[in-house]
């Protein structure tokens, strides 16, 4: 796991940019604490790299990596888990390798097969590949979006990197030019989804996409592999499905435990990370280090359930408890770790568990992706259960909802009042509703014209709706979770792998009928069955669990003074955009306990901390200059 950065000069004048490169490389030192490297062709492109050595930590794995003939150059952040299979295919074509690293496999695969090789990479990655003969630059990101890749376009050239602050602090960036529509996305969702960037002309490369820049041509965005639901026949509940899922997960875990450095796992009290830990321990001759964060809030604490799993699985268990005072202590580190606006408060315990794990291991496996791929969230079942209401006119739905408030009988969910299922689903992911946003920040109300994440025409049948909901979570909410894990872990130089997002597991999930995962009021049934092969089924948690902290209480107590300082005692960023009276009411209502404004307040508070730490930081101006 590493960090990459690059500068492409359209006019062939790379020389003035070379003095900036070391400073941009230094910004990602925490992503790659083991080694730094750089390369330039002297006219058009400069590449920088920081390395966290995991596979073949010898100098043979140094980056930027250049092909033996000097034509192809690569910087690569991530892991390709099927590199052994790909290496054998490439060797059959006469290529000889100098290292044991997956980076060299990626380089030769691209040099041999071109961009079509990207679809064969089963792993997590962000890369830049340059052909010095055709002067073509290709940027690519893995299909599930595990690894980040940002880029900035300018008439003078293009800047790309693993961190958003590398764009912000390059002189090409006009940090005063903000996109109001993207600000509105952030304030609603608590993160900026791909492909957007808050500052004008900044972007995120979408998962499963490559960007190709040829001399004199317009940049081309090309999808190379996306998650797609399979057509019929779908696998329903039964022994065949259970076996297929269990085998896919076990194989993925085995692939992702290949490492030349110490490796462990995160462990919650739920289903996904215990399943990963179980499969990992089953393949290990020694106890696997497992890491859990507990909470002083009994409603959020899962350390006892995790300890029970640890005892049954035989892992080496390590637990630390998150207390109210830790929020203040971690806040500054969290702000530094997230160089893009970000407001998922579970980043706090993720920072803590990453720090704890890094003291003992360099790589950790996590259970992210299970809820999205296998219909684990309760909101899946809630929306599917209300599907029939949306076959009726909105006026009928509104009348039925109103009548149910005064008459006995089953009351439909409030979501039936929305114009469509897509509108309801967007609202369910929003910390700020449109009316509240209009009072707080009127310029941020319109959404980007091309934002279509929650667009849904008509009312699909049950299977079609279930598949749309899953695809929506993978393209949306999962991207926020992966951002959280990547930034929190890499701040501590910890590589986190996510075997439930292995492409073979995803392909297996795409073939499942929704009924195989949702039954008896529970989700991800097939993952529960797989875990039941390792522990008694009755010991598996019935409800959704995960790392979290009581941020709403922190905002009323240990963080209240800081919140008032950055939101009430000054004009919040962006200056002149917010109604200070409306912001003041929001803070007062929450701190006084009159209303729960946790997510809206955390979104706004996190934006101010980000602007202070990153948007107002000086531009990189010279060698190792900051």
N, C-alpha and C positions, 0 to 999 in steps of 0.2 A: 504494500500500500504506500502511496506516494502522493506527490503534488506536482502538477505540470503548469507551465506558463509559456506563452509565446507572443511575439510581435511580428506581424507581417506588414512590410512597407510597400505600398502599391507602386511608388515611383522609383523603386530600387535604392532608396536612400536609407538603408538600415543603419548606417554608421552612427547617426545621432541618437539612435535608440539603444545602442549597445551599452551605454553608460547607465541606462535605467534598469537593465536586466537583473543585476545582482540585488538591487533593492526589492524588486518584485519576487525574486526567488526567496529572499529572506522572510517575506511576509508569510510564507508557508513552511517555515522551519519546523513547526510542531507536527505537520503532516509527515515530514520526512526527516527525522532527527539524525539519521546515520550518515548521510552523504549528500553533496550537492554537485550538480553538473550543468554545463551549458554548451551550446553549439550555435554556429552561425555560418551561413553560406557567404557572408561578407557583403551581400547586396540586397537581398529581399527578406530574409527570415532569420530570427533569433529565437532559440528555444532554451528554456530553463527547467530544472528538475530538482526535486528533493526526494530522497529515498528513505523509506522504511524497509529495511532488508528482511524479507520473509522467506523467499525461495532463492537458493543459491546466493548467499550473502557475500560471495567472493567478488573481486573486481570484475569478473566476467559478466556480472549483471548490471554494470554501470550504465547509466543513461545521461543524456540522450544516446541511443544506440544506433550505430551506423552499419549498414550492410557491408560485407567484405568488398564489394565493388564500388562503394562510396555513393551509390545512387539513392538509396533509401535511408531515411532518418526517422526515428520514432521516439516519442515520449509517451509513456504509458502508465496510468494510475489504475491499479486494481489487480484482479486475479482472473485468469482463465483456467477453469478447473479441468477441462478436457484437453489440456495442452499436450499430454502424453500421446493421446490418439492423433491429434493434429500433427505432432512432431513426426510420428511414424509415416503419415501420409506424405509429408513434405520430404522426408528422407527418401521415400520411394521415387521421388522425382529428381534425386541426385544432390540434394542440398546437404551440406555437412554443418553440424552445429559446434559452437565453441563453448557453450555454457549449459547449465541445467535449468535455466530460468524460463518461465513462461513468456517473458518479454521477447526473447529471441524468437520463440515460436510465432508470436504475433507479428513480429517484423517480417519474418520469412513468409508467413502466410499471406500478408498483404502484398509483399513483393512478387509472390508467385501467382496468386489468384486475383489480386486487386480488391476493390471494395466488396465484392461478393463474399469474401472470406469472413466479413463481419457477422453474417448470419450464422456462421458455424461456431462462433465463440460462445461457449457456455460459461458465463461468469459475470463479474461486475467490473466495469471498466469505463474510463474516459481516456481518449487517446488523441494524439496528433501525429499524422503520418505525412511526410513530405517526400515527393519525388523531385530530386534536384534537376533531372533532365527536362521534364515537362513543366517544372516549377508549379506543380499542383499540390495544394495543401488540403488534407482531409481531416476533419474533426469528427469524432464519433463517440456515442454514449450507449451504454448497455441497454438491452430491451426493457428491463424492469425499472431503470432509473436509479440504481443503487449508488452510483458514483456521480458527482456533480461535474458540470462543464458550463462555464459562463463565457460569453464573448461580447465584444463591443465593436460596432461598425462605425467607421469614420471615412470621409473622403481620402484621408491620408493613409489609411490602412486598417488593420484589424488587430485587436488584442484579445487573447483568450487565457483562461486560467481555471484552476480548481477552486478558487475563492473569489467571491464577488468584490472584495476590497482590492484585488489586483487590477480590476477594471476601474474602480473608483479613483485609485491613486495614480493612474497613468494620466499624463497630460492631455491625451485625446479626449478624456471624459469631461463633459460639462455637468458638474454636479449640481448646478443650480436649475437644470432643466429636468423637472419631474413630470412623470406621466400621471395626471390626475385620475385617469381611469384605472391604472394599476394600483394607485394609492387606495382607491375604493375597494379593489379586490383584496388587498392586504387587510384593510380595516374590517372587512366582513369575515374573511377566512382565517386570518392570523398568520398567513404566509403568502408568498408570491408564487403561484403555480407556473410551471413551464407553459409556454416559451417566453414569459414576460420578464422584464426587469423594471424596477421602480424608476431608475434614472433613464432619461431618453437615450435611445440607441444602444441600450444594454439588453441582453437576451440570455435565456437559458436554452441550451440544446435539448430538445425533447428526447425522451427515452426511445431507443430503437431507431435513431435517426443519425445520418451523417451529413455534414456540411462540407461541400466541395468548393474550393476557390481556385479558379484557373486564371492565368494572366489575361487581363483585359476583359474577362467575362464577369457576369453577375454571379454572386454566390448562389449555389444550388442546395436546397434542403431535400434530402432523399430518405424516405423511410426504408429501413432494411429488414426489420423484424419487429412486429408488435404482437402483444397478446391478443388472441382471437378465440372466441368460443367455437368449439367444434360443432359441425352440423350433426344431425342424427346419423346413426343411432347413438344415443347417449347412454352412459353407464348409470343404472339406477342402484338402489341399495341392494346389498348382497355380498356374498363371500368374494366374488370376483373383484368387485370394486374395492372392498376392504383390503384385499391382498395387493392390488395394483397401487393403491396409495401408500400403504406401509412399505412396499418394496421401493417405490420412487423416493420416499423420504429417507429411508436407510441408505440407499445408494448415494443420494445427494450429500448426506452427512459424511459418509466415508470419503467422497471426493474432496470435500471442503475441510477435512482434517489433515490434508497433506501440508506440512510446514517444516521448515528447518529451525523454527524458534518455538518456545513454549506456547501452548494453546490451551484455552479453557472455554467456558460457556457461561452465559447469563442464565439465571434460573428464577422464574416467577412462581406464583402459586396457582397458575392457570393451566393451560393445555399446551400451547405452542412451544414455549421454551423448555418445559419439562419433556416434551416429546423429542426435541433436538438433543437435550442432555441425555435422555435414555438411549437414543441411537448412538450417540457419541461414546457413552460409557460401554455399551455393548461391543463396540469395536476397539476398545482400549484395554490393554493388559494391566494398566495401573489406574488408580482413582483419578478422575478428571476434576480439575479445579472448577468450581461453580460459584457464581457471585450473585448475591441477592441484596436488594435495598429494602429495609423495613421502614415503617413510619410510626411516629408517635401518635398518629390519629388511628384509632382502632378500626374505623370504617375503611381505611385505605391500606392497612397493614396486611401483608401477605407473607411475612417472614415465617410464620408458623407452618403454613401450608407448604411453602418452599422447603422448609426443614424436613417436613414429613416426606416429601418427594426425595430429598437428598438421602435420607436414611434408607428408603426403599431401593433407590438406584445405586447406592454405594459410591456417590461422588464425594469429593473433598469440598465441604461447604464453607463458604465465607460470607458473613452477614455484617452489614453496617446499617445503622438506623438514621433516617433523615429526620432531624428535629427542626423546629421553627427557626432557630438561630442559624441553621445552615443556609437558609434562603439568602440572608444578607451576605454571608461569607462567600457563597457561590455566584452571586449576582454579577459581580465584575468579571469573573472568569467566563461566565456564560455569554456576557455581552461581547467579550473579545472573541469567543469561539464562533459566534454567528455573525459573519460579516455581511449577511443580507438580512432584511427585516424578518423577524421570526418570533412567534408568540405561542408556541405550544409549551405550556408550563411543565409538562413532563420532561422537558429538557433538563430541569434541575436534578431529579434523581438519576437521569441518564448520565449527566456529568459525574455524579458521585459514583455510580457503579463502574463507569469507565476508569475513573481514577483508581478505584479499589482494585479492579482487575489488572491494570497496567503495572501495579507493584509486583505482580506474580507472573503475568503472561504478556505476550506481545500480540496474540491473536485470540479473539473470542467469537464464538458462535452465538447467534441470537435467533429468536423465534418470529421476527417480523414477517408479515405477509400472509400468515395463516388465516387471519380474519377476513382479509380481502379476497383471497383465492377460494376459500372454502365456505363463504357465506356465514361468517362467525358473528357479525355484529347484530344486536337485537333490532337495529333499525331496518335491516333487511326484512325480517319477519313482520315488522310493524307496517311497512309500506306494502308488502305483498298481501297482507291481511286486509288492507283498505283498498286494494286495486279495484274491486267491483264498484266502489263509490264513484270512481272517475269515469265509468261508463254512462253515468247520468249527467244531465246538465248541471252547471255550477249552481244555478238558482235552486235546484232540487236539493243539492248537497248542503247548501247554506241553510235552507229551511229545515232539513232533517237535523242538522247540528243544533240549530236554535231550539227546535222542539224537544230535543233530548235533554236540554238543560232544565226543563220544567216537568217533563213527563218521564215516567219510569221506562226502563228498557235499556238496551245496549247503546251507549253513546259512541258515535264515530269519532275518530281522532280529529284534533284541530286541523290537521293537515288537509282534510277534504275541502277546506275553505280556499285553498290556493287554486289558481287557474289550471294548473297541470301538476302531474307527479314530479316533473322536473323542477318546477318552482318550489314545491314543497321540499324536495331533496336539497336544493340549494339553501333554503332557509334552515334546514336541520344542521347544515355545516357552518352556519354563519353565527359569529359572536355578536354581530350588530345587524339588526333588521334595517331595511331601507328607510323607514320612517325615522328611526333613531339616528341613522347616518345623515339624513337630510337636516336634522336639527344640529348635529355636531359639526358636520363638515360638508356643506352643500356642494362644493366643486367635485367631491369624490363620489357622488351618487351614480353617474353613468358608468356602465361597464364597458370594457373594450368591445369594439364592434365585432371582432372575430372570436370573442369568448363564447364557446359553445359547449363547455363541459357539462352543463345541466340541461341542455336542449333535449327534449324528448317529444317526438310527434305522436299524437294519439295515445292509445292505451294498448300496449302489447299484451299478448296472452301471458299466462303466468310464467312460463319458461322464458319467454322473450324479455319480460320485465326483470326477472331474476338475473338474467345475463347482462342486461343494461346496467342494473345496480352494481353488479360486480365490476364491470368494465369501468364504470364511473369511479368506484373506489380506487381501482388500480391507477387510473390516470390522475386522480385528484388527491384524496386523503392519504393514500400510501406515499405519495411524493413528499408530503409534509413529514410523515414519520421517518422516511429514509433520510431526509435532510437533517432531522433531529439526531438520528443515530450517527450519521457520518460526521457532523460537526462536533458533537460532544465527544465522540471516541477519538477522532483524529487530533483534537486539542491536546489529548494526552498521549499521542503517538501509539494508539491502540487500533489495530485492524479488526473490524467487526464484519463477519461473514453471515449471510442470511440464507441458509440451505432451503428454507421453504419457498424461496424465490428462484431456486435452481430452475433452469429452463425445462428440464425433464419433469420436474414436479409441476410446473405451470402447464406443460402440455398434458399431463395426466389430469390436472384439475379442469382443463378446458373441455375434457370429454365427459365430465360428470353431469348427471341430471341433478338439478337443484334439490330434489327430494332426497338424494343420498347424503346431503349435508345438513338439511333442515328437517328435523322430526322431533315430535314430542316437546315442542317449545324450546329446543336447543339448536345451536348452530354448529358448524364444522364437525358433524357427527363422525365423519370418516377419520378425522384426526384424533378424536376421542377414542375411537376403536383401535387406532394404531397405538396410542398411548396405553390402552388397556392390555396390550400384549406384554407390557413391562411392569405395570402396577395394577392392583385390584381396581376394577372399573368403578366400584363405589367410592374409592378414595379420590377420584378426579373431580375437580371443582365444577359445580353446576353453572356458575355464573362467569361472566367475562371478567378477567383480572388483568392487571398490568401495572407497571411502575407509574405512580402518580403521587402528588403531594397536595395538601389542602391550601392552595394558593389564595382562595377567597378569604380564608382566615388571616393569612400572612398580610394581605392587602389592608386588612383592618387593624393589624397590630404592628408587627416588626417592620413592615414595609410602608406603613401609612405615611410617615414623615417624608420618606423619599418620594412617594407618589405625589404628595402635595407640592414638594419642591419642584418637580419637573413638569407637572401638569397644571398646577394652579398658580404658583408664584411667578410664572413666566408665560409668555405666549408659546404654546406648544409648537413643535415642528410639524409640518411646514408653517413658518410664521405667516399669520394672516389668513390661514385656511380655516381654522377652527373657531367656533363660537365659544369664547372663554366662559360665558355664562352657562352654556350647556355642558361644557367639560366640568365646570365646578359642581353643577348639580349631579352629574354622574359620579364624581368622587364622593361627594357628601352622602348621597343615597346609599352607596355601598359601605363606606366607612362607618356610618351611623347605624347600619343594619336594617335600613328601611327597604332595601331591594338588593337582590343578588346581581351585581353587574360584573362578576368575575372576569368572564372572557372578554367583554368589550373593554374593560379597564386594563386588563393585561395586554391586549392588542395595542392599545394606545400608549401604555407605559413602556412596553418593549420597543416601540417605534422611536421614542425619545432617547432611550439608552443607546439604540443603534446609531441614531444620527449623531449623538455626542461622540461616540467612540470611533465611528467609521466615516461618516459623510463629512465631518469637519476635520478629519485628520489631514495633515499636509500631503501634497502630491509627492511621489517619488521624483527626485530631481537629479540624482547623480549616483555614482557607484556606491552601493550600500547606503544611499541617502534615503531618508524617510520624511 
